[in-house]
Amino acid sequence: MGRLRGALRWGALLLGAGFAAWDMPEALYNFRHWRAAAPDDPAAAEFWGVALRMDATEIAAALGAAVVLWLALRPRKKVAGKS
């Protein structure tokens, strides 16, 4: 069971990192447009800011879920006297 748990643990971490890496270019694209629109067009800046926050939330959720699964699947400590 330990090998399966370890494989699931690493798989969850890599999957979360992959999802975060997949969303990163779009977040950077939205960040650049938000910064460019901020001084001139408040409506466009708000649109790009919302898009940026959505991408940042997706990245944080993917990494957060990966960390939660990483911690939930960590090896259990053995209790003394139990086999």
Secondary structure, 3 states (H helix, E strand, C coil): CHHHHHHHHHHHHHHHHHHHHHHHHHHHHHHHHHHHHCCCCHHHHHHHHHHHHHHHHHHHHHHHHHHHHHHHCCCCCCCCCCC
